[in-house]
Amino acid sequence: MYATIQKWGNSQGLRIPKPLLAALGLGENDRVELTQTADTITIRKAPTTSHRTLEERLTAFYGKPVSEIGPMEPEQEIDWGKPEGHEVW
């Protein structure tokens, strides 16, 4: 099967025939992963990513359960010097 790369807005696009998409179980707005090696482009279904809760994100960021994360220490106020210009304080 052959296809032609065509101008699509400011980019280039490749139209994939519907029977080929159907055979792969792909449809409109499905995410795909593109990989390039030498003179080959491979298109495959992108792995599904599930929605992570805030608790899961915080646990991943801090490396410990949310229950073990204490309050943040307040940052020291930085003296930037006297106001210059017409700042309103």
PDB file of N, CA, C and O in Angstrom:
ATOM      1  N   MET A   1       0.841  -1.167   0.000  1.00  0.00           N
ATOM      2  CA  MET A   1       0.000   0.000   0.000  1.00  0.00           C
ATOM      3  C   MET A   1       0.892   1.237   0.000  1.00  0.00           C
ATOM      4  O   MET A   1       1.889   1.275   0.720  1.00  0.00           O
ATOM      5  N   TYR A   2       0.555   2.231  -0.782  1.00  0.00           N
ATOM      6  CA  TYR A   2       1.327   3.457  -0.880  1.00  0.00           C
ATOM      7  C   TYR A   2       0.476   4.649  -0.481  1.00  0.00           C
ATOM      8  O   TYR A   2      -0.750   4.609  -0.589  1.00  0.00           O
ATOM      9  N   ALA A   3       1.118   5.696  -0.025  1.00  0.00           N
ATOM     10  CA  ALA A   3       0.447   6.945   0.321  1.00  0.00           C
ATOM     11  C   ALA A   3       1.385   8.087  -0.042  1.00  0.00           C
ATOM     12  O   ALA A   3       2.574   7.869  -0.272  1.00  0.00           O
ATOM     13  N   THR A   4       0.856   9.296  -0.094  1.00  0.00           N
ATOM     14  CA  THR A   4       1.648  10.464  -0.466  1.00  0.00           C
ATOM     15  C   THR A   4       1.625  11.473   0.680  1.00  0.00           C
ATOM     16  O   THR A   4       0.574  11.749   1.258  1.00  0.00           O
ATOM     17  N   ILE A   5       2.791  12.012   0.997  1.00  0.00           N
ATOM     18  CA  ILE A   5       2.886  13.056   2.010  1.00  0.00           C
ATOM     19  C   ILE A   5       2.427  14.353   1.355  1.00  0.00           C
ATOM     20  O   ILE A   5       2.899  14.712   0.276  1.00  0.00           O
ATOM     21  N   GLN A   6       1.501  15.055   2.013  1.00  0.00           N
ATOM     22  CA  GLN A   6       0.927  16.267   1.444  1.00  0.00           C
ATOM     23  C   GLN A   6       0.978  17.409   2.449  1.00  0.00           C
ATOM     24  O   GLN A   6       1.066  17.186   3.656  1.00  0.00           O
ATOM     25  N   LYS A   7       0.923  18.643   1.933  1.00  0.00           N
ATOM     26  CA  LYS A   7       0.894  19.823   2.784  1.00  0.00           C
ATOM     27  C   LYS A   7      -0.406  19.812   3.586  1.00  0.00           C
ATOM     28  O   LYS A   7      -1.478  19.537   3.046  1.00  0.00           O
ATOM     29  N   TRP A   8      -0.298  20.113   4.879  1.00  0.00           N
ATOM     30  CA  TRP A   8      -1.448  20.145   5.765  1.00  0.00           C
ATOM     31  C   TRP A   8      -1.244  21.335   6.702  1.00  0.00           C
ATOM     32  O   TRP A   8      -0.601  21.198   7.742  1.00  0.00           O
ATOM     33  N   GLY A   9      -1.779  22.485   6.347  1.00  0.00           N
ATOM     34  CA  GLY A   9      -1.525  23.714   7.100  1.00  0.00           C
ATOM     35  C   GLY A   9      -0.074  24.097   6.953  1.00  0.00           C
ATOM     36  O   GLY A   9       0.424  24.205   5.832  1.00  0.00           O
ATOM     37  N   ASN A  10       0.623  24.308   8.069  1.00  0.00           N
ATOM     38  CA  ASN A  10       2.052  24.634   8.037  1.00  0.00           C
ATOM     39  C   ASN A  10       2.912  23.379   8.180  1.00  0.00           C
ATOM     40  O   ASN A  10       4.133  23.478   8.304  1.00  0.00           O
ATOM     41  N   SER A  11       2.298  22.222   8.164  1.00  0.00           N
ATOM     42  CA  SER A  11       3.015  20.960   8.347  1.00  0.00           C
ATOM     43  C   SER A  11       2.840  20.071   7.125  1.00  0.00           C
ATOM     44  O   SER A  11       2.299  20.493   6.103  1.00  0.00           O
ATOM     45  N   GLN A  12       3.302  18.850   7.247  1.00  0.00           N
ATOM     46  CA  GLN A  12       3.104  17.836   6.221  1.00  0.00           C
ATOM     47  C   GLN A  12       2.276  16.726   6.850  1.00  0.00           C
ATOM     48  O   GLN A  12       2.430  16.419   8.032  1.00  0.00           O
ATOM     49  N   GLY A  13       1.411  16.136   6.066  1.00  0.00           N
ATOM     50  CA  GLY A  13       0.545  15.100   6.601  1.00  0.00           C
ATOM     51  C   GLY A  13       0.552  13.854   5.738  1.00  0.00           C
ATOM     52  O   GLY A  13       0.863  13.898   4.548  1.00  0.00           O
ATOM     53  N   LEU A  14       0.207  12.756   6.357  1.00  0.00           N
ATOM     54  CA  LEU A  14       0.110  11.479   5.675  1.00  0.00           C
ATOM     55  C   LEU A  14      -1.254  10.894   5.997  1.00  0.00           C
ATOM     56  O   LEU A  14      -1.575  10.673   7.165  1.00  0.00           O
ATOM     57  N   ARG A  15      -2.048  10.644   4.988  1.00  0.00           N
ATOM     58  CA  ARG A  15      -3.371  10.059   5.210  1.00  0.00           C
ATOM     59  C   ARG A  15      -3.252   8.549   5.205  1.00  0.00           C
ATOM     60  O   ARG A  15      -2.720   7.947   4.272  1.00  0.00           O
ATOM     61  N   ILE A  16      -3.758   7.958   6.264  1.00  0.00           N
ATOM     62  CA  ILE A  16      -3.701   6.502   6.390  1.00  0.00           C
ATOM     63  C   ILE A  16      -5.065   5.959   5.996  1.00  0.00           C
ATOM     64  O   ILE A  16      -6.076   6.375   6.563  1.00  0.00           O
ATOM     65  N   PRO A  17      -5.116   5.036   5.035  1.00  0.00           N
ATOM     66  CA  PRO A  17      -6.404   4.498   4.578  1.00  0.00           C
ATOM     67  C   PRO A  17      -7.204   3.852   5.714  1.00  0.00           C
ATOM     68  O   PRO A  17      -6.646   3.214   6.607  1.00  0.00           O
ATOM     69  N   LYS A  18      -8.518   4.036   5.653  1.00  0.00           N
ATOM     70  CA  LYS A  18      -9.423   3.539   6.684  1.00  0.00           C
ATOM     71  C   LYS A  18      -9.307   2.035   6.915  1.00  0.00           C
ATOM     72  O   LYS A  18      -9.318   1.607   8.069  1.00  0.00           O
ATOM     73  N   PRO A  19      -9.196   1.202   5.854  1.00  0.00           N
ATOM     74  CA  PRO A  19      -9.078  -0.239   6.099  1.00  0.00           C
ATOM     75  C   PRO A  19      -7.827  -0.603   6.919  1.00  0.00           C
ATOM     76  O   PRO A  19      -7.855  -1.526   7.733  1.00  0.00           O
ATOM     77  N   LEU A  20      -6.740   0.132   6.692  1.00  0.00           N
ATOM     78  CA  LEU A  20      -5.520  -0.130   7.447  1.00  0.00           C
ATOM     79  C   LEU A  20      -5.711   0.250   8.921  1.00  0.00           C
ATOM     80  O   LEU A  20      -5.299  -0.485   9.819  1.00  0.00           O
ATOM     81  N   LEU A  21      -6.340   1.405   9.155  1.00  0.00           N
ATOM     82  CA  LEU A  21      -6.621   1.814  10.537  1.00  0.00           C
ATOM     83  C   LEU A  21      -7.547   0.818  11.229  1.00  0.00           C
ATOM     84  O   LEU A  21      -7.332   0.452  12.385  1.00  0.00           O
ATOM     85  N   ALA A  22      -8.568   0.391  10.514  1.00  0.00           N
ATOM     86  CA  ALA A  22      -9.522  -0.564  11.086  1.00  0.00           C
ATOM     87  C   ALA A  22      -8.829  -1.879  11.449  1.00  0.00           C
ATOM     88  O   ALA A  22      -9.118  -2.468  12.490  1.00  0.00           O
ATOM     89  N   ALA A  23      -7.924  -2.333  10.597  1.00  0.00           N
ATOM     90  CA  ALA A  23      -7.215  -3.584  10.858  1.00  0.00           C
ATOM     91  C   ALA A  23      -6.344  -3.481  12.116  1.00  0.00           C
ATOM     92  O   ALA A  23      -6.100  -4.478  12.795  1.00  0.00           O
ATOM     93  N   LEU A  24      -5.877  -2.257  12.418  1.00  0.00           N
ATOM     94  CA  LEU A  24      -5.030  -2.049  13.592  1.00  0.00           C
ATOM     95  C   LEU A  24      -5.823  -1.620  14.823  1.00  0.00           C
ATOM     96  O   LEU A  24      -5.267  -1.482  15.913  1.00  0.00           O
ATOM     97  N   GLY A  25      -7.122  -1.412  14.639  1.00  0.00           N
ATOM     98  CA  GLY A  25      -7.948  -0.972  15.760  1.00  0.00           C
ATOM     99  C   GLY A  25      -7.713   0.480  16.125  1.00  0.00           C
ATOM    100  O   GLY A  25      -7.883   0.865  17.282  1.00  0.00           O
ATOM    101  N   LEU A  26      -7.324   1.294  15.147  1.00  0.00           N
ATOM    102  CA  LEU A  26      -7.091   2.707  15.381  1.00  0.00           C
ATOM    103  C   LEU A  26      -8.210   3.527  14.771  1.00  0.00           C
ATOM    104  O   LEU A  26      -8.810   3.129  13.773  1.00  0.00           O
ATOM    105  N   GLY A  27      -8.489   4.676  15.374  1.00  0.00           N
ATOM    106  CA  GLY A  27      -9.523   5.549  14.851  1.00  0.00           C
ATOM    107  C   GLY A  27      -9.151   7.001  15.063  1.00  0.00           C
ATOM    108  O   GLY A  27      -8.065   7.318  15.550  1.00  0.00           O
ATOM    109  N   GLU A  28     -10.062   7.874  14.692  1.00  0.00           N
ATOM    110  CA  GLU A  28      -9.836   9.308  14.809  1.00  0.00           C
ATOM    111  C   GLU A  28      -9.536   9.693  16.252  1.00  0.00           C
ATOM    112  O   GLU A  28     -10.189   9.216  17.180  1.00  0.00           O
ATOM    113  N   ASN A  29      -8.550  10.554  16.432  1.00  0.00           N
ATOM    114  CA  ASN A  29      -8.105  11.089  17.728  1.00  0.00           C
ATOM    115  C   ASN A  29      -7.411  10.075  18.630  1.00  0.00           C
ATOM    116  O   ASN A  29      -7.136  10.387  19.788  1.00  0.00           O
ATOM    117  N   ASP A  30      -7.119   8.873  18.139  1.00  0.00           N
ATOM    118  CA  ASP A  30      -6.324   7.933  18.930  1.00  0.00           C
ATOM    119  C   ASP A  30      -4.877   8.417  18.950  1.00  0.00           C
ATOM    120  O   ASP A  30      -4.369   8.920  17.948  1.00  0.00           O
ATOM    121  N   ARG A  31      -4.218   8.261  20.097  1.00  0.00           N
ATOM    122  CA  ARG A  31      -2.806   8.636  20.194  1.00  0.00           C
ATOM    123  C   ARG A  31      -1.939   7.502  19.660  1.00  0.00           C
ATOM    124  O   ARG A  31      -2.201   6.326  19.913  1.00  0.00           O
ATOM    125  N   VAL A  32      -0.898   7.880  18.914  1.00  0.00           N
ATOM    126  CA  VAL A  32       0.053   6.899  18.401  1.00  0.00           C
ATOM    127  C   VAL A  32       1.458   7.348  18.768  1.00  0.00           C
ATOM    128  O   VAL A  32       1.699   8.522  19.050  1.00  0.00           O
ATOM    129  N   GLU A  33       2.369   6.405  18.759  1.00  0.00           N
ATOM    130  CA  GLU A  33       3.777   6.667  19.025  1.00  0.00           C
ATOM    131  C   GLU A  33       4.534   6.528  17.711  1.00  0.00           C
ATOM    132  O   GLU A  33       4.389   5.528  17.008  1.00  0.00           O
ATOM    133  N   LEU A  34       5.343   7.533  17.381  1.00  0.00           N
ATOM    134  CA  LEU A  34       6.145   7.490  16.167  1.00  0.00           C
ATOM    135  C   LEU A  34       7.600   7.281  16.554  1.00  0.00           C
ATOM    136  O   LEU A  34       8.123   7.986  17.417  1.00  0.00           O
ATOM    137  N   THR A  35       8.254   6.314  15.920  1.00  0.00           N
ATOM    138  CA  THR A  35       9.685   6.110  16.129  1.00  0.00           C
ATOM    139  C   THR A  35      10.367   6.072  14.776  1.00  0.00           C
ATOM    140  O   THR A  35       9.821   5.566  13.795  1.00  0.00           O
ATOM    141  N   GLN A  36      11.565   6.615  14.744  1.00  0.00           N
ATOM    142  CA  GLN A  36      12.314   6.700  13.488  1.00  0.00           C
ATOM    143  C   GLN A  36      13.656   6.002  13.659  1.00  0.00           C
ATOM    144  O   GLN A  36      14.388   6.268  14.612  1.00  0.00           O
ATOM    145  N   THR A  37      13.969   5.113  12.734  1.00  0.00           N
ATOM    146  CA  THR A  37      15.267   4.461  12.692  1.00  0.00           C
ATOM    147  C   THR A  37      15.710   4.447  11.239  1.00  0.00           C
ATOM    148  O   THR A  37      14.983   3.976  10.365  1.00  0.00           O
ATOM    149  N   ALA A  38      16.890   4.958  10.987  1.00  0.00           N
ATOM    150  CA  ALA A  38      17.441   5.047   9.618  1.00  0.00           C
ATOM    151  C   ALA A  38      16.394   5.622   8.666  1.00  0.00           C
ATOM    152  O   ALA A  38      16.040   6.795   8.783  1.00  0.00           O
ATOM    153  N   ASP A  39      15.899   4.830   7.739  1.00  0.00           N
ATOM    154  CA  ASP A  39      14.934   5.330   6.751  1.00  0.00           C
ATOM    155  C   ASP A  39      13.531   4.763   6.988  1.00  0.00           C
ATOM    156  O   ASP A  39      12.754   4.608   6.046  1.00  0.00           O
ATOM    157  N   THR A  40      13.210   4.455   8.249  1.00  0.00           N
ATOM    158  CA  THR A  40      11.931   3.842   8.574  1.00  0.00           C
ATOM    159  C   THR A  40      11.204   4.647   9.647  1.00  0.00           C
ATOM    160  O   THR A  40      11.819   5.088  10.618  1.00  0.00           O
ATOM    161  N   ILE A  41       9.909   4.837   9.477  1.00  0.00           N
ATOM    162  CA  ILE A  41       9.054   5.420  10.503  1.00  0.00           C
ATOM    163  C   ILE A  41       8.079   4.328  10.936  1.00  0.00           C
ATOM    164  O   ILE A  41       7.391   3.733  10.107  1.00  0.00           O
ATOM    165  N   THR A  42       8.028   4.073  12.233  1.00  0.00           N
ATOM    166  CA  THR A  42       7.110   3.079  12.773  1.00  0.00           C
ATOM    167  C   THR A  42       6.006   3.801  13.533  1.00  0.00           C
ATOM    168  O   THR A  42       6.274   4.681  14.351  1.00  0.00           O
ATOM    169  N   ILE A  43       4.768   3.422  13.257  1.00  0.00           N
ATOM    170  CA  ILE A  43       3.612   3.989  13.947  1.00  0.00           C
ATOM    171  C   ILE A  43       2.958   2.869  14.745  1.00  0.00           C
ATOM    172  O   ILE A  43       2.590   1.836  14.186  1.00  0.00           O
ATOM    173  N   ARG A  44       2.813   3.076  16.062  1.00  0.00           N
ATOM    174  CA  ARG A  44       2.136   2.069  16.887  1.00  0.00           C
ATOM    175  C   ARG A  44       1.228   2.761  17.882  1.00  0.00           C
ATOM    176  O   ARG A  44       1.385   3.945  18.178  1.00  0.00           O
ATOM    177  N   LYS A  45       0.272   1.994  18.394  1.00  0.00           N
ATOM    178  CA  LYS A  45      -0.634   2.544  19.394  1.00  0.00           C
ATOM    179  C   LYS A  45       0.171   3.044  20.580  1.00  0.00           C
ATOM    180  O   LYS A  45       1.089   2.372  21.049  1.00  0.00           O
ATOM    181  N   ALA A  46      -0.180   4.227  21.060  1.00  0.00           N
ATOM    182  CA  ALA A  46       0.492   4.764  22.245  1.00  0.00           C
ATOM    183  C   ALA A  46      -0.006   4.020  23.473  1.00  0.00           C
ATOM    184  O   ALA A  46      -1.186   3.679  23.562  1.00  0.00           O
ATOM    185  N   PRO A  47       0.884   3.771  24.412  1.00  0.00           N
ATOM    186  CA  PRO A  47       0.436   3.111  25.638  1.00  0.00           C
ATOM    187  C   PRO A  47      -0.602   3.987  26.340  1.00  0.00           C
ATOM    188  O   PRO A  47      -0.494   5.213  26.347  1.00  0.00           O
ATOM    189  N   THR A  48      -1.591   3.350  26.917  1.00  0.00           N
ATOM    190  CA  THR A  48      -2.619   4.109  27.607  1.00  0.00           C
ATOM    191  C   THR A  48      -2.078   4.593  28.938  1.00  0.00           C
ATOM    192  O   THR A  48      -1.429   3.845  29.670  1.00  0.00           O
ATOM    193  N   THR A  49      -2.351   5.843  29.242  1.00  0.00           N
ATOM    194  CA  THR A  49      -1.939   6.403  30.517  1.00  0.00           C
ATOM    195  C   THR A  49      -3.196   6.735  31.295  1.00  0.00           C
ATOM    196  O   THR A  49      -4.078   7.446  30.813  1.00  0.00           O
ATOM    197  N   SER A  50      -3.260   6.217  32.487  1.00  0.00           N
ATOM    198  CA  SER A  50      -4.442   6.472  33.303  1.00  0.00           C
ATOM    199  C   SER A  50      -4.269   7.781  34.062  1.00  0.00           C
ATOM    200  O   SER A  50      -3.149   8.241  34.284  1.00  0.00           O
ATOM    201  N   HIS A  51      -5.363   8.356  34.446  1.00  0.00           N
ATOM    202  CA  HIS A  51      -5.350   9.590  35.212  1.00  0.00           C
ATOM    203  C   HIS A  51      -4.797   9.309  36.602  1.00  0.00           C
ATOM    204  O   HIS A  51      -5.227   8.372  37.275  1.00  0.00           O
ATOM    205  N   ARG A  52      -3.829  10.136  37.030  1.00  0.00           N
ATOM    206  CA  ARG A  52      -3.276   9.970  38.372  1.00  0.00           C
ATOM    207  C   ARG A  52      -3.883  11.006  39.305  1.00  0.00           C
ATOM    208  O   ARG A  52      -4.040  12.170  38.937  1.00  0.00           O
ATOM    209  N   THR A  53      -4.219  10.580  40.497  1.00  0.00           N
ATOM    210  CA  THR A  53      -4.787  11.496  41.476  1.00  0.00           C
ATOM    211  C   THR A  53      -3.680  12.387  42.037  1.00  0.00           C
ATOM    212  O   THR A  53      -2.494  12.115  41.848  1.00  0.00           O
ATOM    213  N   LEU A  54      -4.083  13.455  42.731  1.00  0.00           N
ATOM    214  CA  LEU A  54      -3.121  14.344  43.358  1.00  0.00           C
ATOM    215  C   LEU A  54      -2.276  13.574  44.372  1.00  0.00           C
ATOM    216  O   LEU A  54      -1.070  13.797  44.485  1.00  0.00           O
ATOM    217  N   GLU A  55      -2.915  12.675  45.103  1.00  0.00           N
ATOM    218  CA  GLU A  55      -2.182  11.869  46.089  1.00  0.00           C
ATOM    219  C   GLU A  55      -1.104  11.017  45.405  1.00  0.00           C
ATOM    220  O   GLU A  55       0.019  10.923  45.900  1.00  0.00           O
ATOM    221  N   GLU A  56      -1.441  10.408  44.287  1.00  0.00           N
ATOM    222  CA  GLU A  56      -0.463   9.592  43.555  1.00  0.00           C
ATOM    223  C   GLU A  56       0.682  10.452  43.033  1.00  0.00           C
ATOM    224  O   GLU A  56       1.839  10.033  43.068  1.00  0.00           O
ATOM    225  N   ARG A  57       0.366  11.649  42.551  1.00  0.00           N
ATOM    226  CA  ARG A  57       1.410  12.553  42.040  1.00  0.00           C
ATOM    227  C   ARG A  57       2.338  13.020  43.160  1.00  0.00           C
ATOM    228  O   ARG A  57       3.556  13.061  42.987  1.00  0.00           O
ATOM    229  N   LEU A  58       1.755  13.374  44.314  1.00  0.00           N
ATOM    230  CA  LEU A  58       2.580  13.812  45.442  1.00  0.00           C
ATOM    231  C   LEU A  58       3.461  12.681  45.952  1.00  0.00           C
ATOM    232  O   LEU A  58       4.626  12.901  46.283  1.00  0.00           O
ATOM    233  N   THR A  59       2.913  11.474  46.017  1.00  0.00           N
ATOM    234  CA  THR A  59       3.699  10.318  46.455  1.00  0.00           C
ATOM    235  C   THR A  59       4.868  10.081  45.513  1.00  0.00           C
ATOM    236  O   THR A  59       5.978   9.798  45.964  1.00  0.00           O
ATOM    237  N   ALA A  60       4.633  10.193  44.204  1.00  0.00           N
ATOM    238  CA  ALA A  60       5.715  10.006  43.234  1.00  0.00           C
ATOM    239  C   ALA A  60       6.755  11.113  43.352  1.00  0.00           C
ATOM    240  O   ALA A  60       7.951  10.855  43.219  1.00  0.00           O
ATOM    241  N   PHE A  61       6.314  12.341  43.600  1.00  0.00           N
ATOM    242  CA  PHE A  61       7.233  13.479  43.688  1.00  0.00           C
ATOM    243  C   PHE A  61       8.113  13.398  44.929  1.00  0.00           C
ATOM    244  O   PHE A  61       9.330  13.557  44.839  1.00  0.00           O
ATOM    245  N   TYR A  62       7.500  13.149  46.094  1.00  0.00           N
ATOM    246  CA  TYR A  62       8.246  13.132  47.353  1.00  0.00           C
ATOM    247  C   TYR A  62       8.853  11.773  47.674  1.00  0.00           C
ATOM    248  O   TYR A  62       9.747  11.686  48.517  1.00  0.00           O
ATOM    249  N   GLY A  63       8.393  10.721  47.029  1.00  0.00           N
ATOM    250  CA  GLY A  63       8.943   9.398  47.276  1.00  0.00           C
ATOM    251  C   GLY A  63       8.468   8.777  48.576  1.00  0.00           C
ATOM    252  O   GLY A  63       9.092   7.841  49.076  1.00  0.00           O
ATOM    253  N   LYS A  64       7.373   9.281  49.131  1.00  0.00           N
ATOM    254  CA  LYS A  64       6.814   8.709  50.357  1.00  0.00           C
ATOM    255  C   LYS A  64       5.322   8.996  50.379  1.00  0.00           C
ATOM    256  O   LYS A  64       4.854   9.889  49.673  1.00  0.00           O
ATOM    257  N   PRO A  65       4.565   8.246  51.185  1.00  0.00           N
ATOM    258  CA  PRO A  65       3.109   8.447  51.232  1.00  0.00           C
ATOM    259  C   PRO A  65       2.747   9.857  51.688  1.00  0.00           C
ATOM    260  O   PRO A  65       3.511  10.507  52.402  1.00  0.00           O
ATOM    261  N   VAL A  66       1.584  10.315  51.270  1.00  0.00           N
ATOM    262  CA  VAL A  66       1.128  11.660  51.612  1.00  0.00           C
ATOM    263  C   VAL A  66       1.054  11.852  53.120  1.00  0.00           C
ATOM    264  O   VAL A  66       1.324  12.945  53.617  1.00  0.00           O
ATOM    265  N   SER A  67       0.695  10.811  53.852  1.00  0.00           N
ATOM    266  CA  SER A  67       0.583  10.918  55.312  1.00  0.00           C
ATOM    267  C   SER A  67       1.928  11.228  55.968  1.00  0.00           C
ATOM    268  O   SER A  67       1.960  11.722  57.095  1.00  0.00           O
ATOM    269  N   GLU A  68       3.037  10.947  55.284  1.00  0.00           N
ATOM    270  CA  GLU A  68       4.372  11.206  55.834  1.00  0.00           C
ATOM    271  C   GLU A  68       4.953  12.529  55.350  1.00  0.00           C
ATOM    272  O   GLU A  68       6.067  12.889  55.730  1.00  0.00           O
ATOM    273  N   ILE A  69       4.220  13.251  54.522  1.00  0.00           N
ATOM    274  CA  ILE A  69       4.704  14.529  54.015  1.00  0.00           C
ATOM    275  C   ILE A  69       4.253  15.622  54.965  1.00  0.00           C
ATOM    276  O   ILE A  69       3.056  15.853  55.132  1.00  0.00           O
ATOM    277  N   GLY A  70       5.206  16.292  55.584  1.00  0.00           N
ATOM    278  CA  GLY A  70       4.886  17.344  56.539  1.00  0.00           C
ATOM    279  C   GLY A  70       4.662  18.674  55.848  1.00  0.00           C
ATOM    280  O   GLY A  70       4.787  18.779  54.628  1.00  0.00           O
ATOM    281  N   PRO A  71       4.325  19.704  56.641  1.00  0.00           N
ATOM    282  CA  PRO A  71       4.127  21.027  56.051  1.00  0.00           C
ATOM    283  C   PRO A  71       5.443  21.572  55.500  1.00  0.00           C
ATOM    284  O   PRO A  71       6.527  21.254  55.989  1.00  0.00           O
ATOM    285  N   MET A  72       5.312  22.384  54.488  1.00  0.00           N
ATOM    286  CA  MET A  72       6.498  22.986  53.876  1.00  0.00           C
ATOM    287  C   MET A  72       7.037  24.072  54.801  1.00  0.00           C
ATOM    288  O   MET A  72       6.266  24.794  55.434  1.00  0.00           O
ATOM    289  N   GLU A  73       8.345  24.184  54.877  1.00  0.00           N
ATOM    290  CA  GLU A  73       8.968  25.245  55.656  1.00  0.00           C
ATOM    291  C   GLU A  73       8.808  26.553  54.889  1.00  0.00           C
ATOM    292  O   GLU A  73       9.048  26.598  53.683  1.00  0.00           O
ATOM    293  N   PRO A  74       8.400  27.627  55.590  1.00  0.00           N
ATOM    294  CA  PRO A  74       8.270  28.898  54.867  1.00  0.00           C
ATOM    295  C   PRO A  74       9.635  29.372  54.386  1.00  0.00           C
ATOM    296  O   PRO A  74      10.641  29.244  55.084  1.00  0.00           O
ATOM    297  N   GLU A  75       9.644  29.920  53.180  1.00  0.00           N
ATOM    298  CA  GLU A  75      10.905  30.401  52.627  1.00  0.00           C
ATOM    299  C   GLU A  75      11.288  31.706  53.310  1.00  0.00           C
ATOM    300  O   GLU A  75      10.425  32.493  53.698  1.00  0.00           O
ATOM    301  N   GLN A  76      12.578  31.924  53.450  1.00  0.00           N
ATOM    302  CA  GLN A  76      13.065  33.161  54.031  1.00  0.00           C
ATOM    303  C   GLN A  76      12.728  34.317  53.100  1.00  0.00           C
ATOM    304  O   GLN A  76      12.835  34.196  51.880  1.00  0.00           O
ATOM    305  N   GLU A  77      12.320  35.436  53.685  1.00  0.00           N
ATOM    306  CA  GLU A  77      12.047  36.611  52.873  1.00  0.00           C
ATOM    307  C   GLU A  77      13.369  37.173  52.388  1.00  0.00           C
ATOM    308  O   GLU A  77      14.331  37.259  53.152  1.00  0.00           O
ATOM    309  N   ILE A  78      13.421  37.550  51.139  1.00  0.00           N
ATOM    310  CA  ILE A  78      14.651  38.059  50.547  1.00  0.00           C
ATOM    311  C   ILE A  78      14.566  39.570  50.447  1.00  0.00           C
ATOM    312  O   ILE A  78      13.590  40.108  49.925  1.00  0.00           O
ATOM    313  N   ASP A  79      15.580  40.252  50.942  1.00  0.00           N
ATOM    314  CA  ASP A  79      15.627  41.705  50.849  1.00  0.00           C
ATOM    315  C   ASP A  79      16.229  42.075  49.496  1.00  0.00           C
ATOM    316  O   ASP A  79      17.415  41.855  49.249  1.00  0.00           O
ATOM    317  N   TRP A  80      15.411  42.629  48.640  1.00  0.00           N
ATOM    318  CA  TRP A  80      15.855  43.002  47.300  1.00  0.00           C
ATOM    319  C   TRP A  80      16.347  44.442  47.245  1.00  0.00           C
ATOM    320  O   TRP A  80      16.652  44.944  46.163  1.00  0.00           O
ATOM    321  N   GLY A  81      16.430  45.113  48.388  1.00  0.00           N
ATOM    322  CA  GLY A  81      16.879  46.507  48.422  1.00  0.00           C
ATOM    323  C   GLY A  81      15.708  47.453  48.400  1.00  0.00           C
ATOM    324  O   GLY A  81      14.549  47.039  48.421  1.00  0.00           O
ATOM    325  N   LYS A  82      16.025  48.726  48.357  1.00  0.00           N
ATOM    326  CA  LYS A  82      14.958  49.732  48.377  1.00  0.00           C
ATOM    327  C   LYS A  82      14.244  49.780  47.033  1.00  0.00           C
ATOM    328  O   LYS A  82      14.830  49.444  46.004  1.00  0.00           O
ATOM    329  N   PRO A  83      12.956  50.204  47.037  1.00  0.00           N
ATOM    330  CA  PRO A  83      12.208  50.290  45.784  1.00  0.00           C
ATOM    331  C   PRO A  83      12.854  51.266  44.807  1.00  0.00           C
ATOM    332  O   PRO A  83      13.362  52.315  45.205  1.00  0.00           O
ATOM    333  N   GLU A  84      12.830  50.918  43.555  1.00  0.00           N
ATOM    334  CA  GLU A  84      13.340  51.769  42.482  1.00  0.00           C
ATOM    335  C   GLU A  84      12.156  52.118  41.599  1.00  0.00           C
ATOM    336  O   GLU A  84      11.377  51.235  41.238  1.00  0.00           O
ATOM    337  N   GLY A  85      12.004  53.383  41.244  1.00  0.00           N
ATOM    338  CA  GLY A  85      10.902  53.751  40.360  1.00  0.00           C
ATOM    339  C   GLY A  85       9.645  54.053  41.137  1.00  0.00           C
ATOM    340  O   GLY A  85       9.706  54.673  42.198  1.00  0.00           O
ATOM    341  N   HIS A  86       8.501  53.623  40.624  1.00  0.00           N
ATOM    342  CA  HIS A  86       7.211  53.986  41.212  1.00  0.00           C
ATOM    343  C   HIS A  86       6.422  52.754  41.668  1.00  0.00           C
ATOM    344  O   HIS A  86       5.208  52.696  41.472  1.00  0.00           O
ATOM    345  N   GLU A  87       7.088  51.783  42.265  1.00  0.00           N
ATOM    346  CA  GLU A  87       6.391  50.602  42.757  1.00  0.00           C
ATOM    347  C   GLU A  87       5.443  50.975  43.887  1.00  0.00           C
ATOM    348  O   GLU A  87       5.714  51.894  44.660  1.00  0.00           O
ATOM    349  N   VAL A  88       4.351  50.269  43.975  1.00  0.00           N
ATOM    350  CA  VAL A  88       3.403  50.503  45.057  1.00  0.00           C
ATOM    351  C   VAL A  88       3.597  49.385  46.063  1.00  0.00           C
ATOM    352  O   VAL A  88       3.493  48.210  45.710  1.00  0.00           O
ATOM    353  N   TRP A  89       3.881  49.736  47.326  1.00  0.00           N
ATOM    354  CA  TRP A  89       4.093  48.732  48.363  1.00  0.00           C
ATOM    355  C   TRP A  89       3.017  48.793  49.366  1.00  0.00           C
ATOM    356  O   TRP A  89       3.022  48.021  50.324  1.00  0.00           O
TER     357      TRP A  89
END
